[in-house]
């Protein structure tokens, strides 16, 4: 401290500053290291705040195959012969009276049987819709949760809830929490990458960037969307006449200015800015190699049904495996066009053609490479569809019961967990809430979901919300 400044400092000023310093020390000890760690974690991508881990981890990374729009559990993984028997008859009022229904509210409710057949697959004999033979072929590697339920019946809040555990915008996404807790395994790529594809139908619900936002966490933990067609990241190549050395000089100068600002303001977002400039420079070398599929054998391309550069779900699944190999912690694929308010029978044919082969190929490919044991693969959407018909052969949004498929990363294999009632309306056996699901996935990554929190406006913010979630131990190997 400057000697002249000390001489001129009044006793009141000295005592005030000293008290403030002691107060900060006391506050830090009361809040605990994780609640104060957001700014510290912003300093280095490889640092995670959960160190050491709360539990022995069974998984290191997550690949979330998010089917946006709400896949029908009744035409995928939830076999309901009773619903087929009841098709065309009134839905029992005992199930639906006083229940929240989206667009069918106040209308005559009629049962609609499954539009496609089911058959048993694998040694476990799990019933899977016959439109998904490739997934059926690897069903013994998976656990199908048939008793999921959620709280939000419209797309946007349901997406937000499934991705962040809250309907309040500005909360960190699932991927951001994982990256914040565990840190990254690579400095050459983002730790959280998002890929988006769409199908052949015309029922595209919008996907907003806030679904992969870091929210109240430092922005370096947000997902980075890679384009599926064209340059994966804008400005990944230098403009004509700009060499790599020139680009490096520019980044060094910008970061020197940012470092000066950081020393003055101590704003964690400045550290984020410095780190992101440096990562962007490294990505100019790492990303082109990532997207060069020429090294992939023809049989792998065929297994996925991938045509690199076409922006399809299949190509994104192959890219997800390549991202996982390079140390990306959380990879989320959004595949759109599952919102089938009409003609679910024919629309499901399109969707199965788009996702069945590639989903199975990803799980099989990870297994062949010895990566499935420490990779969590998740398949599901924001909610399910009604057992009641809507319009011309469609199904409405449904929150009371739907299915998720999970594989790898400590998950029991060949298991069907939980159940909906005979008509597929409500989860009645081992219901699994969104918070339960998040708590279980974090547990498999070695994280106690109740402890993973940050202070915001005087409250502890968590992925599992203030009410918490229960780890579903019966699906853990």
C-alpha positions as CSV (number, residue, x, y, z in Angstrom):
1,X,0.0,0.0,0.0
2,X,1.3,3.5,-0.9
3,X,3.1,5.0,2.1
4,X,1.7,8.5,1.5
5,X,-1.8,7.1,1.2
6,X,-1.4,5.3,4.5
7,X,-0.3,8.4,6.3
8,X,-3.2,10.4,4.9
9,X,-5.8,7.7,5.6
10,X,-8.2,8.6,8.5
11,X,-8.8,6.2,11.3
12,X,-12.5,5.9,10.2
13,X,-11.5,5.0,6.7
14,X,-8.9,2.4,7.9
15,X,-11.4,0.8,10.2
16,X,-14.1,0.8,7.5
17,X,-11.9,-0.9,5.0
18,X,-10.6,-3.4,7.5
19,X,-14.1,-4.3,8.6
20,X,-15.2,-4.7,5.0
21,X,-12.2,-7.1,4.4
22,X,-13.0,-9.1,7.5
23,X,-16.7,-9.2,6.4
24,X,-15.8,-10.7,3.0
25,X,-13.7,-13.4,4.7
26,X,-16.5,-14.3,7.0
27,X,-19.1,-14.3,4.1
28,X,-16.9,-16.6,2.1
29,X,-16.6,-19.1,5.0
30,X,-20.4,-19.0,5.5
31,X,-21.4,-19.4,1.8
32,X,-19.0,-22.3,1.1
33,X,-16.6,-22.7,-1.7
34,X,-19.0,-23.8,-4.5
35,X,-21.3,-20.9,-4.0
36,X,-18.4,-18.5,-4.5
37,X,-16.7,-20.5,-7.2
38,X,-18.3,-19.1,-10.3
39,X,-15.9,-16.3,-10.8
40,X,-12.9,-18.5,-9.9
41,X,-14.0,-21.2,-12.4
42,X,-14.1,-18.6,-15.1
43,X,-10.4,-18.4,-15.0
44,X,-9.6,-21.8,-16.7
45,X,-11.8,-24.0,-18.8
46,X,-10.4,-27.2,-17.4
47,X,-11.3,-26.4,-13.8
48,X,-14.6,-27.7,-12.4
49,X,-16.0,-26.5,-9.1
50,X,-16.8,-30.1,-8.0
51,X,-13.3,-31.1,-7.0
52,X,-13.0,-33.7,-5.6
53,X,-16.2,-35.3,-7.0
54,X,-19.0,-36.1,-4.6
55,X,-19.3,-39.7,-5.8
56,X,-17.2,-42.1,-7.8
57,X,-18.1,-41.2,-11.4
58,X,-19.6,-43.7,-13.8
59,X,-19.7,-41.3,-16.7
60,X,-17.4,-38.6,-18.0
61,X,-19.5,-37.0,-20.7
62,X,-23.0,-36.7,-22.0
63,X,-24.5,-37.0,-25.5
64,X,-28.2,-35.8,-25.4
65,X,-30.2,-36.7,-28.5
66,X,-33.0,-34.2,-27.9
67,X,-36.1,-34.9,-30.0
68,X,-37.7,-31.5,-30.1
69,X,-41.5,-31.3,-30.4
70,X,-42.6,-34.2,-28.2
71,X,-42.2,-37.8,-29.6
72,X,-45.2,-40.1,-29.1
73,X,-44.3,-42.7,-26.5
74,X,-47.3,-44.7,-27.9
75,X,-45.5,-45.1,-31.2
76,X,-42.0,-45.6,-29.9
77,X,-41.3,-47.4,-26.6
78,X,-44.6,-47.8,-24.7
79,X,-46.6,-50.8,-25.9
80,X,-50.3,-50.4,-25.0
81,X,-52.6,-53.2,-26.3
82,X,-55.4,-52.0,-24.1
83,X,-55.4,-48.7,-25.9
84,X,-55.6,-50.5,-29.2
85,X,-58.7,-52.3,-27.9
86,X,-60.3,-49.0,-26.8
87,X,-59.5,-47.2,-30.0
88,X,-62.5,-45.1,-31.1
89,X,-64.2,-45.3,-27.8
90,X,-64.5,-42.4,-25.2
91,X,-61.5,-41.9,-23.0
92,X,-62.4,-42.7,-19.4
93,X,-63.4,-39.5,-17.6
94,X,-61.8,-40.9,-14.4
95,X,-58.4,-40.4,-16.0
96,X,-58.9,-37.0,-17.6
97,X,-61.3,-35.1,-15.4
98,X,-59.7,-31.9,-14.0
99,X,-56.4,-32.7,-15.8
100,X,-54.4,-30.2,-17.8
101,X,-54.7,-30.9,-21.6
102,X,-53.3,-28.6,-24.2
103,X,-55.4,-28.0,-27.3
104,X,-58.0,-30.7,-26.5
105,X,-59.3,-28.9,-23.4
106,X,-63.1,-28.9,-23.4
107,X,-63.4,-31.2,-26.5
108,X,-64.7,-34.8,-26.8
109,X,-61.9,-37.1,-25.8
110,X,-61.6,-40.3,-27.9
111,X,-59.0,-43.1,-27.5
112,X,-56.7,-43.6,-30.4
113,X,-54.8,-46.8,-30.6
114,X,-51.1,-47.1,-31.6
115,X,-50.8,-46.4,-35.3
116,X,-47.9,-48.9,-35.7
117,X,-47.2,-52.4,-34.3
118,X,-44.8,-53.4,-31.6
119,X,-42.6,-56.5,-31.2
120,X,-40.1,-57.8,-28.8
121,X,-36.4,-57.2,-29.4
122,X,-33.2,-58.5,-27.9
123,X,-32.6,-61.0,-25.1
124,X,-34.6,-58.7,-22.8
125,X,-37.6,-59.0,-25.0
126,X,-38.4,-55.3,-24.7
127,X,-41.4,-54.1,-26.8
128,X,-40.3,-51.5,-29.3
129,X,-42.3,-50.0,-32.2
130,X,-41.5,-51.9,-35.4
131,X,-40.6,-48.6,-37.1
132,X,-37.4,-48.7,-35.0
133,X,-35.7,-52.0,-35.8
134,X,-32.1,-50.6,-35.4
135,X,-32.9,-49.3,-31.9
136,X,-34.5,-52.6,-31.2
137,X,-31.3,-54.2,-32.3
138,X,-29.3,-52.5,-29.5
139,X,-32.1,-52.4,-26.9
140,X,-30.2,-54.7,-24.6
141,X,-27.6,-51.8,-24.3
142,X,-30.3,-49.4,-23.1
143,X,-32.7,-48.6,-20.3
144,X,-36.1,-47.3,-21.3
145,X,-37.8,-45.2,-18.7
146,X,-41.5,-45.5,-19.4
147,X,-42.7,-43.3,-16.5
148,X,-41.3,-39.8,-17.1
149,X,-43.6,-36.9,-16.4
150,X,-43.1,-33.1,-16.6
151,X,-44.8,-29.9,-15.5
152,X,-45.1,-27.8,-18.6
153,X,-47.5,-28.6,-21.4
154,X,-46.5,-26.0,-24.1
155,X,-43.3,-26.3,-26.1
156,X,-41.2,-23.3,-25.1
157,X,-41.7,-23.6,-21.3
158,X,-41.4,-27.4,-21.6
159,X,-38.1,-27.0,-23.4
160,X,-36.9,-24.6,-20.8
161,X,-37.9,-26.9,-18.0
162,X,-36.3,-30.0,-19.5
163,X,-33.1,-28.1,-20.2
164,X,-32.7,-26.0,-17.1
165,X,-35.0,-27.4,-14.5
166,X,-36.9,-24.2,-14.3
167,X,-39.4,-22.2,-16.4
168,X,-37.6,-19.0,-15.4
169,X,-35.5,-17.8,-18.3
170,X,-31.9,-17.0,-17.4
171,X,-31.3,-20.2,-15.5
172,X,-28.3,-22.3,-16.5
173,X,-28.9,-25.2,-18.9
174,X,-28.1,-28.8,-18.1
175,X,-25.0,-28.8,-20.2
176,X,-23.8,-25.6,-18.6
177,X,-24.2,-27.0,-15.1
178,X,-22.2,-30.1,-16.2
179,X,-19.4,-28.1,-17.7
180,X,-19.4,-25.8,-14.6
181,X,-19.2,-28.7,-12.3
182,X,-16.7,-30.9,-14.1
183,X,-14.8,-28.5,-16.3
184,X,-13.6,-29.5,-19.8
185,X,-11.2,-32.1,-21.1
186,X,-10.1,-30.0,-24.1
187,X,-8.8,-26.4,-24.6
188,X,-9.1,-26.6,-28.4
189,X,-12.9,-27.0,-28.5
190,X,-15.8,-25.7,-26.4
191,X,-16.8,-28.0,-23.5
192,X,-20.5,-27.8,-24.5
193,X,-21.4,-28.1,-28.2
194,X,-24.9,-27.9,-29.7
195,X,-26.0,-29.3,-33.1
196,X,-29.4,-28.7,-34.7
197,X,-31.1,-30.7,-37.5
198,X,-34.6,-30.9,-38.9
199,X,-36.6,-33.5,-40.6
200,X,-38.8,-33.8,-43.7
201,X,-42.0,-32.7,-42.1
202,X,-43.3,-29.2,-41.8
203,X,-44.2,-29.0,-38.1
204,X,-41.0,-27.1,-36.9
205,X,-41.2,-25.7,-33.4
206,X,-38.6,-23.0,-32.9
207,X,-35.5,-23.8,-30.8
208,X,-34.1,-20.8,-28.9
209,X,-30.4,-20.3,-27.9
210,X,-31.5,-19.8,-24.3
211,X,-32.0,-23.6,-24.2
212,X,-28.2,-23.9,-24.0
213,X,-27.6,-20.7,-22.1
214,X,-25.2,-20.4,-19.1
215,X,-27.8,-18.2,-17.5
216,X,-26.4,-16.7,-14.2
217,X,-23.1,-18.6,-14.6
218,X,-20.2,-17.0,-16.4
219,X,-20.9,-17.0,-20.2
220,X,-18.0,-19.3,-21.0
221,X,-20.1,-22.2,-19.7
222,X,-22.8,-21.7,-22.4
223,X,-23.3,-24.1,-25.3
224,X,-21.7,-23.2,-28.6
225,X,-23.8,-24.0,-31.6
226,X,-22.0,-25.5,-34.5
227,X,-23.7,-25.1,-37.9
228,X,-24.5,-28.4,-39.6
229,X,-24.1,-27.0,-43.1
230,X,-21.3,-24.7,-44.3
231,X,-18.8,-23.3,-41.9
232,X,-19.5,-24.9,-38.5
233,X,-18.6,-21.6,-36.8
234,X,-18.8,-18.1,-38.3
235,X,-15.4,-16.6,-39.2
236,X,-13.6,-19.9,-38.6
237,X,-11.3,-19.1,-41.5
238,X,-9.2,-16.0,-41.8
239,X,-10.2,-13.5,-44.5
240,X,-8.0,-13.3,-47.6
241,X,-4.7,-11.5,-46.8
242,X,-4.7,-12.3,-43.1
243,X,-2.2,-14.8,-42.0
244,X,-2.2,-16.9,-38.8
245,X,0.6,-14.8,-37.3
246,X,-1.3,-11.6,-38.0
247,X,-4.3,-13.1,-36.4
248,X,-2.3,-14.1,-33.3
249,X,-0.8,-10.6,-33.0
250,X,-4.3,-9.2,-33.0
251,X,-5.6,-11.6,-30.4
252,X,-2.5,-10.9,-28.2
253,X,-3.2,-7.2,-28.4
254,X,-6.9,-7.5,-27.6
255,X,-6.2,-9.8,-24.7
256,X,-3.6,-7.4,-23.3
257,X,-6.3,-4.7,-23.2
258,X,-8.7,-7.1,-21.6
259,X,-6.2,-8.1,-19.0
260,X,-5.7,-4.5,-18.1
261,X,-9.5,-4.1,-17.7
262,X,-9.6,-7.3,-15.6
263,X,-6.9,-5.9,-13.2
264,X,-9.0,-2.8,-12.8
265,X,-12.5,-4.2,-12.6
266,X,-12.1,-7.8,-11.6
267,X,-15.1,-8.8,-13.7
268,X,-15.2,-12.6,-14.3
269,X,-16.8,-11.9,-17.8
270,X,-13.5,-10.2,-18.8
271,X,-11.7,-13.5,-18.0
272,X,-14.3,-15.3,-20.1
273,X,-13.6,-12.9,-23.0
274,X,-9.9,-13.5,-22.8
275,X,-10.3,-17.3,-22.7
276,X,-12.8,-17.2,-25.6
277,X,-10.5,-15.2,-27.8
278,X,-7.8,-17.7,-27.2
279,X,-10.1,-20.7,-27.8
280,X,-11.4,-19.1,-31.0
281,X,-7.8,-18.9,-32.3
282,X,-7.1,-22.5,-31.4
283,X,-10.4,-23.6,-33.0
284,X,-9.3,-22.3,-36.4
285,X,-6.9,-25.3,-36.4
286,X,-9.0,-27.9,-34.5
287,X,-12.4,-27.4,-36.1
288,X,-11.5,-28.1,-39.7
289,X,-9.8,-31.4,-38.6
290,X,-12.9,-32.3,-36.6
291,X,-15.2,-31.9,-39.6
292,X,-12.9,-33.7,-42.1
293,X,-14.8,-37.0,-42.4
294,X,-12.3,-38.4,-45.0
295,X,-10.7,-40.5,-42.3
296,X,-14.0,-42.2,-41.5
297,X,-14.2,-45.7,-43.1
298,X,-17.0,-46.2,-45.6
299,X,-18.6,-48.8,-43.4
300,X,-18.9,-46.3,-40.5
301,X,-20.6,-43.8,-42.8
302,X,-22.9,-46.5,-43.9
303,X,-23.6,-47.7,-40.4
304,X,-24.8,-44.2,-39.4
305,X,-26.4,-43.4,-42.8
306,X,-24.4,-40.2,-42.8
307,X,-23.5,-38.0,-45.7
308,X,-21.0,-35.5,-44.3
309,X,-22.1,-31.9,-44.8
310,X,-25.8,-32.6,-45.4
311,X,-26.8,-31.3,-41.9
312,X,-28.8,-34.4,-41.1
313,X,-29.4,-36.0,-37.7
314,X,-27.2,-39.0,-38.9
315,X,-24.3,-36.8,-39.7
316,X,-24.7,-34.9,-36.5
317,X,-24.6,-38.3,-34.6
318,X,-21.3,-39.1,-36.2
319,X,-20.0,-35.6,-35.5
320,X,-21.1,-36.1,-31.8
321,X,-18.9,-39.2,-31.6
322,X,-15.9,-37.3,-33.0
323,X,-16.6,-34.4,-30.5
324,X,-16.7,-36.9,-27.6
325,X,-13.4,-38.4,-28.8
326,X,-11.8,-35.0,-28.6
327,X,-12.8,-34.3,-25.1
328,X,-16.1,-32.3,-25.4
329,X,-17.9,-32.7,-22.1
330,X,-21.6,-32.2,-23.2
331,X,-22.9,-32.6,-26.7
332,X,-26.6,-31.9,-27.4
333,X,-28.3,-32.7,-30.7
334,X,-31.6,-31.1,-31.3
335,X,-33.7,-32.9,-34.0
336,X,-36.9,-31.0,-34.8
337,X,-40.3,-31.9,-36.3
338,X,-41.8,-34.2,-33.7
339,X,-44.9,-32.0,-33.1
340,X,-47.5,-34.3,-34.7
341,X,-51.0,-32.8,-34.1
342,X,-52.1,-34.5,-37.2
343,X,-51.3,-37.7,-39.2
344,X,-49.0,-39.2,-36.6
345,X,-49.0,-42.5,-38.4
346,X,-47.2,-41.2,-41.6
347,X,-45.2,-38.6,-39.8
348,X,-43.7,-41.3,-37.5
349,X,-42.5,-43.1,-40.6
350,X,-40.4,-40.1,-41.6
351,X,-39.0,-39.6,-38.1
352,X,-38.0,-43.3,-37.7
353,X,-36.2,-43.1,-41.0
354,X,-34.2,-40.1,-39.8
355,X,-33.3,-41.2,-36.3
356,X,-33.5,-45.0,-35.9
357,X,-30.4,-46.1,-37.7
358,X,-28.2,-43.2,-36.6
359,X,-29.2,-43.5,-32.9
360,X,-28.4,-47.2,-32.9
361,X,-25.1,-46.6,-34.8
362,X,-23.9,-44.0,-32.3
363,X,-24.5,-46.4,-29.3
364,X,-22.9,-49.3,-31.1
365,X,-19.9,-47.2,-32.4
366,X,-19.2,-45.9,-28.9
367,X,-19.3,-49.4,-27.6
368,X,-16.9,-50.7,-30.2
369,X,-14.5,-47.9,-29.3
370,X,-14.7,-48.6,-25.6
371,X,-16.4,-45.2,-24.9
372,X,-20.0,-46.3,-24.1
373,X,-19.1,-47.3,-20.5
374,X,-18.2,-43.6,-19.6
375,X,-20.6,-41.8,-22.0
376,X,-24.2,-41.1,-21.1
377,X,-26.4,-41.2,-24.1
378,X,-29.9,-39.8,-23.7
379,X,-32.8,-39.9,-26.2
380,X,-36.1,-38.0,-25.5
381,X,-38.0,-34.8,-25.9
382,X,-39.8,-32.2,-23.8
383,X,-43.0,-34.3,-23.3
384,X,-45.1,-37.1,-24.9
385,X,-48.4,-37.3,-26.8
386,X,-51.9,-37.9,-25.7
387,X,-53.6,-41.4,-26.0
388,X,-56.6,-39.4,-27.3
389,X,-56.9,-38.4,-31.0
390,X,-56.7,-34.9,-32.2
391,X,-57.8,-33.6,-35.6
392,X,-57.0,-35.9,-38.5
393,X,-55.1,-38.7,-36.8
394,X,-52.9,-36.6,-34.6
395,X,-52.0,-36.5,-30.9
396,X,-51.8,-33.5,-28.6
397,X,-49.1,-32.5,-26.1
398,X,-49.0,-34.7,-23.0
399,X,-47.2,-34.3,-19.7
400,X,-48.5,-37.1,-17.4
401,X,-46.5,-39.9,-18.8
402,X,-43.9,-40.4,-21.6
403,X,-40.6,-42.3,-22.3
404,X,-36.9,-41.6,-22.3
405,X,-34.1,-44.0,-23.5
406,X,-30.7,-43.9,-21.8
407,X,-27.6,-45.9,-22.3
408,X,-24.0,-46.2,-21.2
409,X,-22.3,-44.4,-18.3
410,X,-23.4,-46.7,-15.5
411,X,-26.9,-47.3,-16.7
412,X,-28.4,-50.8,-16.3
413,X,-28.7,-52.6,-19.6
414,X,-31.8,-54.3,-21.1
415,X,-34.1,-52.7,-18.5
416,X,-37.6,-51.3,-18.8
417,X,-38.2,-49.1,-15.8
418,X,-41.5,-47.8,-14.6
419,X,-44.8,-47.8,-16.4
420,X,-47.8,-45.8,-17.5
421,X,-51.4,-47.0,-17.0
422,X,-53.0,-49.4,-19.5
423,X,-54.0,-46.5,-21.8
424,X,-50.6,-44.7,-21.6
425,X,-52.1,-41.7,-19.9
426,X,-50.2,-41.3,-16.6
427,X,-47.1,-42.6,-15.0
428,X,-48.3,-45.0,-12.3
429,X,-45.3,-47.2,-11.6
430,X,-42.0,-45.5,-10.4
431,X,-42.8,-42.0,-11.7
432,X,-39.7,-40.1,-12.7
433,X,-39.9,-36.3,-12.7
434,X,-37.6,-34.0,-14.7
435,X,-35.8,-33.1,-11.4
436,X,-35.3,-36.8,-10.6
437,X,-33.9,-37.4,-14.0
438,X,-31.4,-34.5,-13.7
439,X,-30.4,-35.6,-10.2
440,X,-29.7,-39.1,-11.5
441,X,-27.6,-38.0,-14.5
442,X,-25.5,-35.7,-12.3
443,X,-25.0,-38.6,-9.8
444,X,-23.7,-40.8,-12.6
445,X,-21.2,-38.0,-13.4
446,X,-20.1,-37.9,-9.8
447,X,-22.0,-34.8,-8.7
448,X,-24.4,-34.3,-5.8
449,X,-27.2,-32.3,-7.4
450,X,-28.1,-30.6,-4.1
451,X,-24.6,-29.3,-3.6
452,X,-24.2,-28.0,-7.2
453,X,-25.5,-24.5,-6.6
454,X,-24.7,-20.8,-7.0
455,X,-26.0,-17.9,-5.0
456,X,-28.3,-15.5,-7.0
457,X,-30.3,-12.7,-5.4
458,X,-29.9,-14.4,-2.0
459,X,-31.1,-17.8,-3.1
460,X,-29.3,-21.1,-4.0
461,X,-30.0,-21.8,-7.7
462,X,-29.7,-25.5,-8.7
463,X,-30.5,-27.5,-11.8
464,X,-33.0,-29.6,-9.7
465,X,-34.8,-26.5,-8.4
466,X,-35.4,-25.6,-4.7
467,X,-37.5,-28.7,-4.2
468,X,-34.7,-31.1,-5.3
469,X,-34.8,-34.4,-7.1
470,X,-34.4,-38.1,-6.1
471,X,-31.7,-40.2,-7.7
472,X,-33.3,-43.2,-9.4
473,X,-31.0,-45.8,-8.1
474,X,-32.8,-48.8,-9.7
475,X,-31.6,-47.8,-13.1
476,X,-27.9,-47.6,-12.0
477,X,-25.7,-50.6,-12.7
